[in-house]
Amino acid sequence: MTALIWLCKLILAHLLTDFILQPKTWVEDRNRKHFSSGYLYLHGFITALTAYILIGWAYWLTALVILISHTLIDGWKSYREKSFIYFFTDQLLHILVILACWYFNFFGWDDIRFAVAGLNNNPDFWILLAAYVFQTVPAGILIGEATKKWREKIDNAESLANAGKWIGMIERLIILTLVVLDQYETIGLLIATKGIIRFNEKDRPETKTEYLVIGTLLSISMCIFIGLVIKKFFLISF
């Protein structure tokens, strides 16, 4: 429990300093001046100090690692264009540093080997992993092929399909999780909300409406079916 609390405190320090306590002017100055920006180093210092205060004075080396890594990562990001991929990469690197600090303070290689062996011999893990992977790109391709004859009759069909690909992927992952957790009422709420938002447009061509409805029903039905099958015949601990 101590290790988990320690990890949560480090993540809290990151969230507070990276999203709440960092003014927009600091970010803009860093993006202009890069490693010459004083705000870059000030932000790194505040992040490390906040972590240091939360996790305790005995972990000064962790605070030092966060100070150096956070400054270098943010400096690297300042040279990149503003896009989701670089934002995501920046946050991922910060989290990986936090997890590395957590590991080296509380665990050893034996713990990692034990955890990996446990996952390797856990059928539920591999069944769920296969189901989740299928609900991403493979299911999207399958649904795309099934709805191809409607998509080809729509103007700007590719842009619509690309947007629908990501929406459908996220939707299927959420629904699969809800099926595994037996939260069927929430699935109904999700579908109803999507219906209100997506199908409330006026003057929509009939073919486009058919394409969206069929694609949505295929996506949801496939996801619920797979979730019910793996729960009924495969999962042991759910």
Secondary structure, 3 states (H helix, E strand, C coil): CHHHHHHHHHHHHHHHHHHHCCCHHHHHHHHHHHHHCHHHHHHHHHHHHHHHHHHCHHHHHHHHHHHHHHHHHHHHHCCCCCCHHHHHHHHHHHHHHHHHHHHHHHCCHHHHHHHHHHHHCCHHHHHHHHHHHHCCHHHHHHHHHHCHHHHCCCCCHHHHHHHHHHHHHHHHHHHHHHHHCCCHHHHHHHHHHHHHHHCCCCCCCHHHHHHHHHHHHHHHHHHHHHHHHHHHHCCCCC
